[in-house]
Amino acid sequence: MPEKRPPPEECANCGAAIPRDATACPECGADERIGWREESPYDGLNLPDEAWGEHETHADGTPPPAKVNGLAWYWWVVAAAVLLAFGGWALHLLR
């Protein structure tokens, strides 16, 4: 049976801090069953910081539109308008 290793200080999968007595990462669930990794599989890729999407901007320097559940706010407005129009049409048919 392999020797039980303590968890690393930081999760190589998601970057969250891991308590010393933890059996799994509190953020992503990586655990000792699959083996604690000391480094992320992405560590050797030498990606620029912009690749992580934390500092997204358009070519002109403006930030992208705010998102709700992964969709830009204006798509929610379009969806609401379509639902209202459909509801009005359905009410018109019921008269």
Backbone atoms as SQL, in Angstrom:
CREATE TABLE atoms (id INTEGER PRIMARY KEY, chain TEXT, resi INTEGER, resn TEXT, atom TEXT, x REAL, y REAL, z REAL);
INSERT INTO atoms VALUES
  (1, 'A', 1, 'MET', 'N', 0.850, -1.174, 0.000),
  (2, 'A', 1, 'MET', 'CA', 0.000, 0.000, 0.000),
  (3, 'A', 1, 'MET', 'C', 0.892, 1.232, 0.000),
  (4, 'A', 2, 'PRO', 'N', 0.625, 2.197, -0.894),
  (5, 'A', 2, 'PRO', 'CA', 1.474, 3.380, -0.947),
  (6, 'A', 2, 'PRO', 'C', 1.341, 4.209, 0.324),
  (7, 'A', 3, 'GLU', 'N', 2.432, 4.861, 0.657),
  (8, 'A', 3, 'GLU', 'CA', 2.463, 5.712, 1.848),
  (9, 'A', 3, 'GLU', 'C', 1.580, 6.934, 1.645),
  (10, 'A', 4, 'LYS', 'N', 0.801, 7.270, 2.686),
  (11, 'A', 4, 'LYS', 'CA', -0.093, 8.423, 2.608),
  (12, 'A', 4, 'LYS', 'C', 0.731, 9.693, 2.721),
  (13, 'A', 5, 'ARG', 'N', 0.649, 10.519, 1.678),
  (14, 'A', 5, 'ARG', 'CA', 1.389, 11.777, 1.661),
  (15, 'A', 5, 'ARG', 'C', 0.492, 12.896, 2.146),
  (16, 'A', 6, 'PRO', 'N', 1.060, 13.875, 2.829),
  (17, 'A', 6, 'PRO', 'CA', 0.240, 15.021, 3.232),
  (18, 'A', 6, 'PRO', 'C', -0.099, 15.862, 2.002),
  (19, 'A', 7, 'PRO', 'N', -1.188, 16.604, 2.084),
  (20, 'A', 7, 'PRO', 'CA', -1.561, 17.423, 0.930),
  (21, 'A', 7, 'PRO', 'C', -0.579, 18.573, 0.740),
  (22, 'A', 8, 'PRO', 'N', -0.455, 19.057, -0.480),
  (23, 'A', 8, 'PRO', 'CA', 0.398, 20.230, -0.704),
  (24, 'A', 8, 'PRO', 'C', -0.269, 21.462, -0.089),
  (25, 'A', 9, 'GLU', 'N', 0.477, 22.537, 0.058),
  (26, 'A', 9, 'GLU', 'CA', -0.079, 23.757, 0.636),
  (27, 'A', 9, 'GLU', 'C', -1.095, 24.406, -0.305),
  (28, 'A', 10, 'GLU', 'N', -0.893, 24.226, -1.603),
  (29, 'A', 10, 'GLU', 'CA', -1.778, 24.808, -2.607),
  (30, 'A', 10, 'GLU', 'C', -2.178, 23.727, -3.597),
  (31, 'A', 11, 'CYS', 'N', -3.457, 23.708, -3.960),
  (32, 'A', 11, 'CYS', 'CA', -3.952, 22.711, -4.909),
  (33, 'A', 11, 'CYS', 'C', -3.380, 22.977, -6.299),
  (34, 'A', 12, 'ALA', 'N', -2.786, 21.954, -6.884),
  (35, 'A', 12, 'ALA', 'CA', -2.222, 22.110, -8.217),
  (36, 'A', 12, 'ALA', 'C', -3.318, 22.163, -9.272),
  (37, 'A', 13, 'ASN', 'N', -4.506, 21.725, -8.924),
  (38, 'A', 13, 'ASN', 'CA', -5.601, 21.715, -9.875),
  (39, 'A', 13, 'ASN', 'C', -6.280, 23.077, -9.983),
  (40, 'A', 14, 'CYS', 'N', -6.598, 23.716, -8.809),
  (41, 'A', 14, 'CYS', 'CA', -7.342, 24.972, -8.853),
  (42, 'A', 14, 'CYS', 'C', -6.634, 26.138, -8.167),
  (43, 'A', 15, 'GLY', 'N', -5.563, 25.879, -7.414),
  (44, 'A', 15, 'GLY', 'CA', -4.816, 26.957, -6.783),
  (45, 'A', 15, 'GLY', 'C', -5.300, 27.350, -5.404),
  (46, 'A', 16, 'ALA', 'N', -6.308, 26.671, -4.866),
  (47, 'A', 16, 'ALA', 'CA', -6.837, 27.006, -3.544),
  (48, 'A', 16, 'ALA', 'C', -5.885, 26.536, -2.453),
  (49, 'A', 17, 'ALA', 'N', -5.908, 27.222, -1.317),
  (50, 'A', 17, 'ALA', 'CA', -5.120, 26.808, -0.156),
  (51, 'A', 17, 'ALA', 'C', -5.755, 25.555, 0.443),
  (52, 'A', 18, 'ILE', 'N', -4.919, 24.582, 0.815),
  (53, 'A', 18, 'ILE', 'CA', -5.404, 23.331, 1.369),
  (54, 'A', 18, 'ILE', 'C', -4.947, 23.226, 2.821),
  (55, 'A', 19, 'PRO', 'N', -5.882, 23.008, 3.758),
  (56, 'A', 19, 'PRO', 'CA', -5.491, 22.828, 5.159),
  (57, 'A', 19, 'PRO', 'C', -4.614, 21.595, 5.319),
  (58, 'A', 20, 'ARG', 'N', -3.741, 21.593, 6.299),
  (59, 'A', 20, 'ARG', 'CA', -2.791, 20.491, 6.511),
  (60, 'A', 20, 'ARG', 'C', -3.469, 19.151, 6.727),
  (61, 'A', 21, 'ASP', 'N', -4.612, 19.096, 7.402),
  (62, 'A', 21, 'ASP', 'CA', -5.262, 17.823, 7.699),
  (63, 'A', 21, 'ASP', 'C', -6.332, 17.444, 6.678),
  (64, 'A', 22, 'ALA', 'N', -6.405, 18.153, 5.569),
  (65, 'A', 22, 'ALA', 'CA', -7.447, 17.910, 4.568),
  (66, 'A', 22, 'ALA', 'C', -7.209, 16.603, 3.826),
  (67, 'A', 23, 'THR', 'N', -8.304, 15.964, 3.457),
  (68, 'A', 23, 'THR', 'CA', -8.210, 14.776, 2.621),
  (69, 'A', 23, 'THR', 'C', -8.589, 15.076, 1.179),
  (70, 'A', 24, 'ALA', 'N', -9.108, 16.302, 0.953),
  (71, 'A', 24, 'ALA', 'CA', -9.470, 16.734, -0.397),
  (72, 'A', 24, 'ALA', 'C', -9.400, 18.254, -0.455),
  (73, 'A', 25, 'CYS', 'N', -9.250, 18.782, -1.650),
  (74, 'A', 25, 'CYS', 'CA', -9.238, 20.230, -1.844),
  (75, 'A', 25, 'CYS', 'C', -10.632, 20.776, -1.534),
  (76, 'A', 26, 'PRO', 'N', -10.744, 21.806, -0.695),
  (77, 'A', 26, 'PRO', 'CA', -12.058, 22.335, -0.367),
  (78, 'A', 26, 'PRO', 'C', -12.745, 23.036, -1.544),
  (79, 'A', 27, 'GLU', 'N', -12.004, 23.389, -2.576),
  (80, 'A', 27, 'GLU', 'CA', -12.589, 24.098, -3.716),
  (81, 'A', 27, 'GLU', 'C', -12.994, 23.165, -4.855),
  (82, 'A', 28, 'CYS', 'N', -12.063, 22.311, -5.309),
  (83, 'A', 28, 'CYS', 'CA', -12.344, 21.514, -6.513),
  (84, 'A', 28, 'CYS', 'C', -12.503, 20.021, -6.243),
  (85, 'A', 29, 'GLY', 'N', -12.142, 19.560, -5.038),
  (86, 'A', 29, 'GLY', 'CA', -12.327, 18.157, -4.697),
  (87, 'A', 29, 'GLY', 'C', -11.173, 17.240, -5.053),
  (88, 'A', 30, 'ALA', 'N', -10.071, 17.767, -5.601),
  (89, 'A', 30, 'ALA', 'CA', -8.906, 16.914, -5.858),
  (90, 'A', 30, 'ALA', 'C', -8.506, 16.283, -4.530),
  (91, 'A', 31, 'ASP', 'N', -8.161, 14.992, -4.540),
  (92, 'A', 31, 'ASP', 'CA', -7.893, 14.325, -3.274),
  (93, 'A', 31, 'ASP', 'C', -6.725, 13.377, -3.340),
  (94, 'A', 32, 'GLU', 'N', -6.478, 12.713, -2.210),
  (95, 'A', 32, 'GLU', 'CA', -5.336, 11.822, -2.114),
  (96, 'A', 32, 'GLU', 'C', -5.541, 10.529, -2.890),
  (97, 'A', 33, 'ARG', 'N', -6.779, 10.153, -3.189),
  (98, 'A', 33, 'ARG', 'CA', -7.021, 8.924, -3.957),
  (99, 'A', 33, 'ARG', 'C', -6.412, 9.019, -5.349),
  (100, 'A', 34, 'ILE', 'N', -6.526, 10.176, -5.953),
  (101, 'A', 34, 'ILE', 'CA', -5.943, 10.333, -7.289),
  (102, 'A', 34, 'ILE', 'C', -4.498, 10.770, -7.199),
  (103, 'A', 35, 'GLY', 'N', -4.055, 11.064, -5.989),
  (104, 'A', 35, 'GLY', 'CA', -2.661, 11.449, -5.771),
  (105, 'A', 35, 'GLY', 'C', -2.498, 12.952, -5.820),
  (106, 'A', 36, 'TRP', 'N', -1.953, 13.499, -4.754),
  (107, 'A', 36, 'TRP', 'CA', -1.692, 14.934, -4.724),
  (108, 'A', 36, 'TRP', 'C', -0.569, 15.239, -5.701),
  (109, 'A', 37, 'ARG', 'N', -0.799, 16.195, -6.541),
  (110, 'A', 37, 'ARG', 'CA', 0.243, 16.614, -7.478),
  (111, 'A', 37, 'ARG', 'C', 0.939, 17.830, -6.900),
  (112, 'A', 38, 'GLU', 'N', 2.196, 17.911, -7.086),
  (113, 'A', 38, 'GLU', 'CA', 2.952, 19.054, -6.605),
  (114, 'A', 38, 'GLU', 'C', 2.885, 20.225, -7.579),
  (115, 'A', 39, 'GLU', 'N', 2.551, 19.925, -8.830),
  (116, 'A', 39, 'GLU', 'CA', 2.439, 21.004, -9.805),
  (117, 'A', 39, 'GLU', 'C', 1.251, 20.754, -10.718),
  (118, 'A', 40, 'SER', 'N', 0.768, 21.813, -11.290),
  (119, 'A', 40, 'SER', 'CA', -0.378, 21.750, -12.180),
  (120, 'A', 40, 'SER', 'C', 0.038, 21.178, -13.535),
  (121, 'A', 41, 'PRO', 'N', -0.864, 20.500, -14.231),
  (122, 'A', 41, 'PRO', 'CA', -0.511, 20.031, -15.571),
  (123, 'A', 41, 'PRO', 'C', -0.276, 21.188, -16.538),
  (124, 'A', 42, 'TYR', 'N', -0.689, 22.397, -16.154),
  (125, 'A', 42, 'TYR', 'CA', -0.523, 23.559, -17.012),
  (126, 'A', 42, 'TYR', 'C', 0.738, 24.353, -16.692),
  (127, 'A', 43, 'ASP', 'N', 1.499, 23.933, -15.679),
  (128, 'A', 43, 'ASP', 'CA', 2.674, 24.696, -15.272),
  (129, 'A', 43, 'ASP', 'C', 3.729, 24.818, -16.365),
  (130, 'A', 44, 'GLY', 'N', 3.912, 23.808, -17.195),
  (131, 'A', 44, 'GLY', 'CA', 4.960, 23.834, -18.198),
  (132, 'A', 44, 'GLY', 'C', 4.581, 24.480, -19.515),
  (133, 'A', 45, 'LEU', 'N', 3.383, 25.039, -19.617),
  (134, 'A', 45, 'LEU', 'CA', 2.928, 25.587, -20.889),
  (135, 'A', 45, 'LEU', 'C', 3.428, 27.000, -21.161),
  (136, 'A', 46, 'ASN', 'N', 3.889, 27.699, -20.141),
  (137, 'A', 46, 'ASN', 'CA', 4.380, 29.080, -20.275),
  (138, 'A', 46, 'ASN', 'C', 3.358, 29.987, -20.953),
  (139, 'A', 47, 'LEU', 'N', 2.107, 29.885, -20.505),
  (140, 'A', 47, 'LEU', 'CA', 1.052, 30.728, -21.056),
  (141, 'A', 47, 'LEU', 'C', 1.177, 32.149, -20.519),
  (142, 'A', 48, 'PRO', 'N', 0.862, 33.155, -21.338),
  (143, 'A', 48, 'PRO', 'CA', 0.870, 34.534, -20.834),
  (144, 'A', 48, 'PRO', 'C', -0.283, 34.725, -19.853),
  (145, 'A', 49, 'ASP', 'N', -0.176, 35.714, -18.984),
  (146, 'A', 49, 'ASP', 'CA', -1.224, 35.977, -17.999),
  (147, 'A', 49, 'ASP', 'C', -2.565, 36.239, -18.649),
  (148, 'A', 50, 'GLU', 'N', -2.580, 36.813, -19.850),
  (149, 'A', 50, 'GLU', 'CA', -3.829, 37.108, -20.532),
  (150, 'A', 50, 'GLU', 'C', -4.581, 35.839, -20.905),
  (151, 'A', 51, 'ALA', 'N', -3.891, 34.703, -20.983),
  (152, 'A', 51, 'ALA', 'CA', -4.530, 33.455, -21.377),
  (153, 'A', 51, 'ALA', 'C', -5.533, 32.970, -20.336),
  (154, 'A', 52, 'TRP', 'N', -5.435, 33.434, -19.117),
  (155, 'A', 52, 'TRP', 'CA', -6.322, 32.987, -18.051),
  (156, 'A', 52, 'TRP', 'C', -7.622, 33.763, -18.036),
  (157, 'A', 53, 'GLY', 'N', -7.758, 34.819, -18.817),
  (158, 'A', 53, 'GLY', 'CA', -9.012, 35.548, -18.918),
  (159, 'A', 53, 'GLY', 'C', -9.290, 36.463, -17.741),
  (160, 'A', 54, 'GLU', 'N', -8.342, 36.632, -16.839),
  (161, 'A', 54, 'GLU', 'CA', -8.562, 37.487, -15.673),
  (162, 'A', 54, 'GLU', 'C', -8.519, 38.964, -16.044),
  (163, 'A', 55, 'HIS', 'N', -7.816, 39.283, -17.110),
  (164, 'A', 55, 'HIS', 'CA', -7.632, 40.675, -17.511),
  (165, 'A', 55, 'HIS', 'C', -8.143, 40.890, -18.924),
  (166, 'A', 56, 'GLU', 'N', -9.341, 40.366, -19.205),
  (167, 'A', 56, 'GLU', 'CA', -9.881, 40.463, -20.551),
  (168, 'A', 56, 'GLU', 'C', -10.243, 41.906, -20.894),
  (169, 'A', 57, 'THR', 'N', -9.809, 42.335, -22.052),
  (170, 'A', 57, 'THR', 'CA', -10.195, 43.633, -22.584),
  (171, 'A', 57, 'THR', 'C', -10.316, 43.499, -24.094),
  (172, 'A', 58, 'HIS', 'N', -11.063, 44.397, -24.684),
  (173, 'A', 58, 'HIS', 'CA', -11.154, 44.439, -26.140),
  (174, 'A', 58, 'HIS', 'C', -9.888, 45.096, -26.696),
  (175, 'A', 59, 'ALA', 'N', -9.741, 45.062, -28.001),
  (176, 'A', 59, 'ALA', 'CA', -8.561, 45.633, -28.638),
  (177, 'A', 59, 'ALA', 'C', -8.419, 47.123, -28.334),
  (178, 'A', 60, 'ASP', 'N', -9.550, 47.816, -28.140),
  (179, 'A', 60, 'ASP', 'CA', -9.475, 49.249, -27.846),
  (180, 'A', 60, 'ASP', 'C', -9.286, 49.538, -26.349),
  (181, 'A', 61, 'GLY', 'N', -9.149, 48.495, -25.533),
  (182, 'A', 61, 'GLY', 'CA', -8.888, 48.675, -24.112),
  (183, 'A', 61, 'GLY', 'C', -10.117, 48.693, -23.233),
  (184, 'A', 62, 'THR', 'N', -11.302, 48.618, -23.822),
  (185, 'A', 62, 'THR', 'CA', -12.519, 48.618, -23.017),
  (186, 'A', 62, 'THR', 'C', -12.799, 47.214, -22.487),
  (187, 'A', 63, 'PRO', 'N', -13.388, 47.109, -21.303),
  (188, 'A', 63, 'PRO', 'CA', -13.684, 45.780, -20.761),
  (189, 'A', 63, 'PRO', 'C', -14.864, 45.155, -21.493),
  (190, 'A', 64, 'PRO', 'N', -14.943, 43.831, -21.481),
  (191, 'A', 64, 'PRO', 'CA', -16.083, 43.165, -22.120),
  (192, 'A', 64, 'PRO', 'C', -17.349, 43.426, -21.318),
  (193, 'A', 65, 'PRO', 'N', -18.524, 43.192, -21.903),
  (194, 'A', 65, 'PRO', 'CA', -19.782, 43.426, -21.175),
  (195, 'A', 65, 'PRO', 'C', -19.899, 42.493, -19.972),
  (196, 'A', 66, 'ALA', 'N', -20.599, 42.960, -18.956),
  (197, 'A', 66, 'ALA', 'CA', -20.824, 42.144, -17.771),
  (198, 'A', 66, 'ALA', 'C', -21.624, 40.903, -18.144),
  (199, 'A', 67, 'LYS', 'N', -21.350, 39.793, -17.451),
  (200, 'A', 67, 'LYS', 'CA', -22.031, 38.550, -17.764),
  (201, 'A', 67, 'LYS', 'C', -22.834, 38.072, -16.562),
  (202, 'A', 68, 'VAL', 'N', -23.979, 37.457, -16.849),
  (203, 'A', 68, 'VAL', 'CA', -24.813, 36.835, -15.838),
  (204, 'A', 68, 'VAL', 'C', -24.948, 35.370, -16.241),
  (205, 'A', 69, 'ASN', 'N', -24.491, 34.480, -15.386),
  (206, 'A', 69, 'ASN', 'CA', -24.508, 33.037, -15.691),
  (207, 'A', 69, 'ASN', 'C', -23.847, 32.728, -17.028),
  (208, 'A', 70, 'GLY', 'N', -22.780, 33.428, -17.353),
  (209, 'A', 70, 'GLY', 'CA', -22.022, 33.154, -18.562),
  (210, 'A', 70, 'GLY', 'C', -22.512, 33.845, -19.821),
  (211, 'A', 71, 'LEU', 'N', -23.631, 34.564, -19.745),
  (212, 'A', 71, 'LEU', 'CA', -24.159, 35.260, -20.909),
  (213, 'A', 71, 'LEU', 'C', -24.076, 36.763, -20.687),
  (214, 'A', 72, 'ALA', 'N', -23.798, 37.492, -21.761),
  (215, 'A', 72, 'ALA', 'CA', -23.774, 38.949, -21.671),
  (216, 'A', 72, 'ALA', 'C', -25.166, 39.435, -21.294),
  (217, 'A', 73, 'TRP', 'N', -25.210, 40.532, -20.555),
  (218, 'A', 73, 'TRP', 'CA', -26.478, 41.045, -20.040),
  (219, 'A', 73, 'TRP', 'C', -27.491, 41.290, -21.142),
  (220, 'A', 74, 'TYR', 'N', -27.056, 41.740, -22.320),
  (221, 'A', 74, 'TYR', 'CA', -28.016, 42.079, -23.375),
  (222, 'A', 74, 'TYR', 'C', -28.731, 40.846, -23.917),
  (223, 'A', 75, 'TRP', 'N', -28.141, 39.655, -23.823),
  (224, 'A', 75, 'TRP', 'CA', -28.847, 38.449, -24.266),
  (225, 'A', 75, 'TRP', 'C', -29.986, 38.124, -23.308),
  (226, 'A', 76, 'TRP', 'N', -29.822, 38.466, -22.029),
  (227, 'A', 76, 'TRP', 'CA', -30.914, 38.285, -21.077),
  (228, 'A', 76, 'TRP', 'C', -32.066, 39.234, -21.410),
  (229, 'A', 77, 'VAL', 'N', -31.729, 40.453, -21.813),
  (230, 'A', 77, 'VAL', 'CA', -32.764, 41.418, -22.192),
  (231, 'A', 77, 'VAL', 'C', -33.497, 40.927, -23.445),
  (232, 'A', 78, 'VAL', 'N', -32.760, 40.421, -24.407),
  (233, 'A', 78, 'VAL', 'CA', -33.380, 39.892, -25.625),
  (234, 'A', 78, 'VAL', 'C', -34.297, 38.716, -25.281),
  (235, 'A', 79, 'ALA', 'N', -33.836, 37.812, -24.416),
  (236, 'A', 79, 'ALA', 'CA', -34.648, 36.658, -24.026),
  (237, 'A', 79, 'ALA', 'C', -35.925, 37.112, -23.319),
  (238, 'A', 80, 'ALA', 'N', -35.817, 38.097, -22.440),
  (239, 'A', 80, 'ALA', 'CA', -36.996, 38.609, -21.743),
  (240, 'A', 80, 'ALA', 'C', -37.974, 39.246, -22.731),
  (241, 'A', 81, 'ALA', 'N', -37.470, 39.994, -23.704),
  (242, 'A', 81, 'ALA', 'CA', -38.329, 40.628, -24.698),
  (243, 'A', 81, 'ALA', 'C', -39.052, 39.578, -25.544),
  (244, 'A', 82, 'VAL', 'N', -38.353, 38.526, -25.916),
  (245, 'A', 82, 'VAL', 'CA', -38.967, 37.458, -26.711),
  (246, 'A', 82, 'VAL', 'C', -40.048, 36.767, -25.900),
  (247, 'A', 83, 'LEU', 'N', -39.768, 36.495, -24.615),
  (248, 'A', 83, 'LEU', 'CA', -40.777, 35.853, -23.776),
  (249, 'A', 83, 'LEU', 'C', -42.004, 36.735, -23.587),
  (250, 'A', 84, 'LEU', 'N', -41.794, 38.031, -23.401),
  (251, 'A', 84, 'LEU', 'CA', -42.924, 38.951, -23.271),
  (252, 'A', 84, 'LEU', 'C', -43.742, 39.008, -24.554),
  (253, 'A', 85, 'ALA', 'N', -43.061, 39.045, -25.691),
  (254, 'A', 85, 'ALA', 'CA', -43.765, 39.078, -26.971),
  (255, 'A', 85, 'ALA', 'C', -44.556, 37.789, -27.177),
  (256, 'A', 86, 'PHE', 'N', -43.950, 36.666, -26.852),
  (257, 'A', 86, 'PHE', 'CA', -44.648, 35.383, -26.988),
  (258, 'A', 86, 'PHE', 'C', -45.841, 35.317, -26.044),
  (259, 'A', 87, 'GLY', 'N', -45.670, 35.805, -24.805),
  (260, 'A', 87, 'GLY', 'CA', -46.768, 35.825, -23.852),
  (261, 'A', 87, 'GLY', 'C', -47.916, 36.697, -24.338),
  (262, 'A', 88, 'GLY', 'N', -47.604, 37.860, -24.902),
  (263, 'A', 88, 'GLY', 'CA', -48.638, 38.730, -25.456),
  (264, 'A', 88, 'GLY', 'C', -49.369, 38.085, -26.608),
  (265, 'A', 89, 'TRP', 'N', -48.621, 37.406, -27.455),
  (266, 'A', 89, 'TRP', 'CA', -49.218, 36.709, -28.597),
  (267, 'A', 89, 'TRP', 'C', -50.127, 35.586, -28.102),
  (268, 'A', 90, 'ALA', 'N', -49.676, 34.846, -27.073),
  (269, 'A', 90, 'ALA', 'CA', -50.478, 33.746, -26.528),
  (270, 'A', 90, 'ALA', 'C', -51.757, 34.287, -25.888),
  (271, 'A', 91, 'LEU', 'N', -51.681, 35.394, -25.179),
  (272, 'A', 91, 'LEU', 'CA', -52.877, 36.001, -24.584),
  (273, 'A', 91, 'LEU', 'C', -53.853, 36.478, -25.660),
  (274, 'A', 92, 'HIS', 'N', -53.318, 37.005, -26.740),
  (275, 'A', 92, 'HIS', 'CA', -54.155, 37.469, -27.851),
  (276, 'A', 92, 'HIS', 'C', -54.936, 36.297, -28.466),
  (277, 'A', 93, 'LEU', 'N', -54.280, 35.130, -28.560),
  (278, 'A', 93, 'LEU', 'CA', -54.943, 33.957, -29.129),
  (279, 'A', 93, 'LEU', 'C', -56.036, 33.422, -28.203),
  (280, 'A', 94, 'LEU', 'N', -55.881, 33.611, -26.905),
  (281, 'A', 94, 'LEU', 'CA', -56.856, 33.081, -25.938),
  (282, 'A', 94, 'LEU', 'C', -58.125, 33.927, -25.865),
  (283, 'A', 95, 'ARG', 'N', -58.115, 35.121, -26.385),
  (284, 'A', 95, 'ARG', 'CA', -59.289, 35.996, -26.323),
  (285, 'A', 95, 'ARG', 'C', -60.354, 35.580, -27.268);
